[in-house]
């Protein structure tokens, strides 16, 4: 049994957030960042530089002239898109090996959840970036539990394959004294993500509770939909399985959700591109 503090003490080599990601996280609540300074940070990461250039030269941005300079690419895609790209790229490379966790399917689910969270947020008219980031990070606490308690976390994961997030949290608290939601929220705090994201990570397993914000509901819906898409289910069937009270939290209906899920294959492709 352990508290959150004790859980983190069991991870002496807690992964550090990449500097360029730190720089971008600091701008999430301040859009006055200097793009040229951020471009300089991006240049130090060859993989990230390639992704930024690929995005800037994509058809989505109506590129009529191919650009090769990071400064031009950052200007073209803008701060919001750069943040999304850097955070997604940073997350998938920060945790390089976790005992008992197959990271490729883990990140596929996280990235697909993030893409769905972004689409849901647009319809619900809440902050798109916060929703994307919270959905991307919502299972990060699982990795921390596996790092702190490798054998026990693997055994519990095998027992809880079909469990809901709330059921998993309850079992984790009984076994470890802390659950993946609280662990993820604490990491977000340590990494200085906005409080709204910290709270969403801490409450997504209970999306209709009093402490749950619309961001938490977006994450819960996105996660369940992502799993359905990965399991090969049809969008209509996935949408029908989402509890109505979850949708009510973000003023959405089943039909609208089914429409969003029509873009599932494209979102899956987007997720795969980061892995």
N, C-alpha and C positions, 0 to 999 in steps of 0.2 A: 504494500500500500504506500502511496506517496501523494503529496500535494503537488500542485503545478510546479512550485519552486524546486521540490525534490526531483520531480520528473526531469526538469532541465539540467539539474546537477548530474544526472546519470548520463548526460550526453556531452562529454568533455570536448568533442570535436564538432560542436554544432556548426553547420554550414554558415558561412558568412555571405551576406547579400553582395553581389557584384557592385562595384562602385558606380557604374553607369546606371544600374537599377536604383541605387540609393539616390542618385541625382534626380532621376525621374519621379521617384516616389515623393520626394520633397516638393515637387511641383503640382501634386494632385489637388491641393487646395490653394494653389497660387499659380495662375496662368501667366505671370510676368517673367517667366524664365527666358534667358537668352538662348535662342536656338543655336547660335554659333558655338557657345560653350558646350551645349549638349552634343553637338556634332563632333566636337573634339573628343568627348568621352566615348562616343560610339566608335570612332576610328581605332581605338585601342583594342577592339574586339573584332577579329576578322569574320567570325561567323555572323555576328550581329550586323556588321557592315554589309555583308552580302545580302542578308535578309531585308535590310532597309532599302538597298538599291533595287532588289527584286520587287519590293512593294511599290516603290516610287515609279518604276518603269512598267507597272502592270496596266492592263486595260482599264481597271477600275478608276485610275486617276487620269484617264484619257490622254496618256502620254503620246505626244506627237514627235517628241525629240528624246532620244535615249540619253540619259544623264549618267555620268560615272563618278561625280564628286559627291561625297557624303553630305557636304553643306547644302548642295542643291537638292539632294534627295530629302533631307530633313525639312527643308523649306516647302517642298512640294507636298509631302504627306501631312505636315502639321504636327503640333505638339500632342494632340489627343491620340492620333494613330501611332505616333512614336512611343508614347507611354505604354500603350497596349502591347505593341510589338516587343519592347524591351522587357516588360514585366513577364510576358509569356515566355520569351526566350531565356530570361534569367532564371525563372522558376524551373524550367526543364533541364537546365544545366547545373544548377546549384546542388541538387541532391544526386550524386553520381552513383551511389550504391547504398541500398537499404536492405538489411537482412530480411528475407522472406517476402519481399515485395518485387513483383515484376513491373518495373518502372514504365515500360512502353505502354501496356494497357492502362496503367494508372494515369499516365499523363494524357493518353487519348481520351479517357473519360473526363478528366479535368478540363482539357482544352475544348472538348465538345460542350461541356457544361457552360464554359465561359462564353462560347459563341451563342448558345441558346440564351444565356443570361442577358447578353447584349440585345438580342432580338426581343426578348420579353420586356426589357427595360424601355426600349423604344416605344412599344405599344402601351406600356403602363405609364409612360412619361415621367420616369424617374431617372436618376443619373446613370448613364450608360456605362461610363468607365468604372464607377464604383461597383456596379452590378457584374460587369465582366471580371473584374479583379477578384471580387468575393467568390464568385462561382469557380474561378480558376483555382483559388486557394482553399476551397471548402473542405478538402480531405487532407490537407497538409499535416494536420494533427495526427493522422494515421501513421505517416512516416516517422513522426517524432516518437510515437508509442513503440514502433518497431525498433527504433534506434535505442530507446531507453530500456525496453524489455523484449529483446529479440525473440527468445523462445516462447515466452508467455503470449506475446502479441500474435505470433504466428498461429499458436494453438487456438487462441480466441477467434481469430479471423476465420479459421477453418470451421469453427462451431457456428459462426454468425453469418454465413454466406448469404442467406436469404432474409436476414434481419433488416428492419428499418433503421434509419439513422438514430432514432430515439431509443430503440432497443439496444443498438450497439453501444450508445453512450451509457445506458444504464449498466450494461455488462462490464464496460470498461471502468466505470467508477467503482463497481464492486471488486474488480480484479486489481486495478492499479491505483485507485483513489483519485483518478482524474480521467477525463474522457477526451476524445479527439477534437471535439468542438472547443473545449476550454484550452487545450494545448495549441490549436491553430490560432485562436484569438490572442493568446499570449505571445506567440511568435510574431503575429502581425503588430502587436504593441511594441515588442523589442525592435522590430524592423521599421517602426515609425510610420506604419500605414495609417490612414485616417481612421478616426474612432468609429465612423459608420461601417467601415469594412471589418474592424475588430468585432463589433457587435453582431454583424451578420454572420461571421464565422462562429461566434459563440452560441447563436440562437437558431441556426438554420434547421437543426433537428426538430425544433418545436416551432414551426412557422406561424402558428396561430396563437401562440402564447402572448401575454401582455407585453413582454419585453422584446418580442420579435418585431423588427421593422419590415417594411415592404421589401427591402433588400434581402432579408432572411427568407422571405417567401419566394422571391425570384430564384434564389440559390436552391431551395428545396425542390421547386418545380423543375428547374433546369437539370438538376442532378438526376431526378427520376426519369425525365424525358431522355437524357443522354444515355442512360442505361438501357432504356427501351429501344432506342435507335441502334445501339451497339449489339443488342440481342436480335436485331432484324425484325422488330415489330412494326406494324403499320402505324402511321401518324395518328389516324383516327382512333385506333385502339389505345395508343399511349395517352392521348388527350382525355379519353373517356375514363381512364384509370386515375387521373389526378383528382384528389379530393376538391369538391366545390369550394370549401372554406379556404383552401389555399389560394385558389383563383380569386375569390372575393377579396382577399387581402391586397391584391394589386389591380382590382377592378377589371378582371379579364374573364372571358367565358370559354367554354370548351371548344366552340366552333373557331374562335380566333386562335386558340392554341393549336388546333389542328392545322390551320392555315400556316402558322409559323413553322410547324414541323414538316411542311412540304419542302422546305429548304434544307431538310436534314442531310441529304447526300452532299450538298455543297459545304455544309458545316463540318461534316466528317472529313472531307478533303482538306479543309482549312486546318483542322486539328492535326491531321496526319503530317502536314507540311512542317510542323514544328518539331516533330519527333525524329 
